[in-house]
Amino acid sequence: MAGRMVVGSAALADLVRPASAPDPAGGHRVLPVRAELTGLLPSRGLRRGSTVAVGAGQPRRSGATSLILALLAEASRAGSWCAVVGVPTFGAGAAAEAGIALDRLALVPDPGPEWPTVVAALIDGVDVVVTAVPATVSASVATRLAARARQRGSVLVPYGRWDGADVTLQVVRGVWQGLGPGRGRLRRREVTVSARGRGAAARPKEIKVWLPGDELTRVIPRSAGLGAPAAAPSRRLRVVAPPARTLAAAGPA
């Protein structure tokens, strides 16, 4: 994998231009998600222009990162561009295993004080923008970014507390499976995901799924055996720096 150094503003421009190209999926107003998650979303998918928040919970046991991977996987497979901002622990290996196309995935691990500018620039050209929510974000900035997503037809996925989201998903319970008496390996987790929101999402919902599991995610039956998730082929990763900052970008030479 060849590397090159890029200046942040140029990197964002270089990304947004190809990401803004005609949608291979045909410009559908609802981007697909795993079938098991459709019941949690008002449009049974990621509706363009909507804000779908994912509650952060307790970092070590919440399962929120696995939930984000599950939300992005089908849209990415269908040809959508995705970006993840401010989540330095978001792993390319896990993303590839989830089925996310790394050549259409942009990562901005540390946007710094330019966070609103970075997120706004990505909303202008990327189909799904996941962003960790800074503790200092104001309600006015959050409102402007949500309005920009509605105008541009992007799906904004705040990772953390976000008042006014169309729907908020939260892993409320989780139990790891795979360990036996004195031996074994953690393989996947049985989690309960809740959904609450406004309008069509006003009625609270809950489902139980495996994260990860067979094909990453599935509804848990009353009795189920364990199995390791299938490995996905390696793909290339694009790393994008925020404006006025410099990062190494991985991509074709």
N, C-alpha and C positions, 0 to 999 in steps of 0.2 A: 504494500500500500504506500504510494508515494505521498509525500507531504509538501505543503507550501505555506508560506507565511502570508497572511492577508491583513489589511487594515479593516477594522470593524465595519465602517460605513460602506466600504466597497464590497465587503463580504455579504452584507445584508442585501445590497442592490443586486449583486450577482445571483443571490438565491431567489429573491422575490420575482425577478424577471422570468426565469424558467418556471417557477411555481405558478405564475399567473397565466401560463399558457392554457389553451383549451382543455377542459377537464376530460380525461380519458373515459370517465364513467358517464359522460354525457351531460354533465352539469345538473345532476339530480339534486333536488332540494333536500333530500334526506340521505345522508351517508350511512352505509350499512354498519351494523355492529353484530357481534355474535348472537345467534338466535336465542341463546339462553338469557341475554340481557335485554332483549327487545321489550319485555313486559314492564321494565322499569322506566322506560322513556315514553313520553306522550306521543311521539310520532313513530315509535318503534324503531328508532335510529337516531343519529345525530342530525338534527334539522339545521340546515344552514342559517346563520344569523342568530342562533340560540346560544345561551350560556349554560353549560352543564358543569356544575362544580363537583369536585371530589373532596370530601372531608379528609383532612390529614390524619386525625386520630393520634394514637401513640405510635411514633415512628417504627419501633422495633416489632410491633405485633399487629399493626392495623391492617396490613394487606392492601393499602391504598395504591402502592406502586403497581402491584399485580393487577388491580382493577383498571388502572390507567392503560396498562399494556393491552388488556382485554378490550377496552373501548376503542383503541387505535387500530387494532390488528386488521379488522375487516375493511375499514375505510382505506387503509394503506394498501391492502391487497387489491382493492378495486381501482387503485391508481391515484389516490389522493396524496397530497403532500402533508406532512405533519411536522410540528416543531415543539420542542420542550425547552422551556426557559427557567433558569434558576433552580434546577434540580441536579446538582453535581453527581449524585449517586445513581442517576438513571443510567443503566448499563446497556451498551450496544449488544452484548451477547444475549442478554435476556430479551431485548427487543427483537433480535433476529429469530430466536427460538419461538417467540410469540407470533411470528409471521409478518412483522413490520419490515417493509422494504427500506433498507438503510440508505439507498441512493435517493430516497425521497424523505429522509428524516434529517432535520436540522436541530443541533443542540447548541444552546447558549448556557453553559453551566453557571457563569457568573456575570449577569448583566450589569451589576454595580448600580450606581445612582441613576443610570440611564434606563432603568427598567421600563418605565412607561413608554419611552420612545422605541425601545427594542420591540416590545409587545405590539405596539401600534403598527410598526413597519411590517412585522410578520403577518398581522391580521390582514394587511393590504394584499398579500399574495399567497398565503398558505391556507389550506383548507381547514386544518385543525391545529389550534395553538394551545398547548398545555403550558401553564405557568404557575410556579410557586407564588403564593401571595405574600409580599413583604408585610412585616408587622406594621409598617408605617404608612401603608397605602391609605389614601383618603377616599371618602365616599364619592367625591366629585370625580376623581381619577377613575375609579372603578366604573362609575356610570358612563363616563366618556368612552372607555374601552369597550364596554358592552354595546353601546350605541354604534361604535365603529364596526364591531363584528356584525351587527344587524345590517348595517349599510353595505358592507363589503361581501356579505354572504359567507363569512368564515364562522367556524364553531369555536367559541372560546371556552376552554376548560380550566378554570382556576383550581389550583391544588391548595386547599386551605379554606379558611372562612371567607365567604363572599356573599354579602347580603344582596338580595334581589335576583339571584340566579333563577332561571326557568325551572331547573330541577337540581337538587343536591343529592349525590350518591354518597353513602357512608358504609364502610365495613364496620358492623356493630359487634360482631362476635366472630371468633376464629379458633379452630383447633387443628394443630398439625397432625399429620398421619404419616406412618412409615416406620416408627420405632417399635421394636418388640422388647421383651424382657431382657434388658442388658445389651441389646444389639439393634442394628438397623440403621436407617438413614432417613432424615426428613425429606419427604418427596413432594407433598402437596398439602394444601390446607383446606379444610371445610369451613367456609365463611358464610355469614349471613350479611347480605347487602340490603340496605334500606334506601328508599327513594322518597323524597318529599319535595314539594315545590309550590308552584302557583298555577292558576288556570287549570288546564287539563291534568296537571301533576299534583293538584292540591290534596288528593286522597293518598295517604301514605301507603307504601307497598314494601314488601320484603320477599327476597328469594334466597335460597341456599345454593351455592355453587362450589365446585372445586377450583382453586387457584394455586398453582396451575394444575391442569388435569389432562385428560384425553382431549386433544385439540385445544389445549389451554383451559377451556372453561366448559362446564356442563352442569345442568341442574342435578342435584344429588338425589338418586333414587333411595328407596328404603334400605336396600342392601347393595353395596358396591364393592368391587375388588379394587386393589391398588394397581397402578401401572405407571411407568415412567413416561413422561411426554416425549414425543418424537423429536429428534434433533432437526434443526432447520439448516439449510445451506448458508455458508457465510456470505455476507454482502458488504458492500462498501458503506462507509459512514462519512457524512459531511458535518463538520463542526463549524459553527458560525459565531463570530465575535460580535459584541455590541459596538455601537458607534464610538469612535475615539479610543478604542481599546484594541489590542492586538492578540490574536490567538493563532495556534497552528491549526490549519485545516487539512483534513485527510480527504483525499480525492484523487482522481486521475492526474497523472503528471502533466 
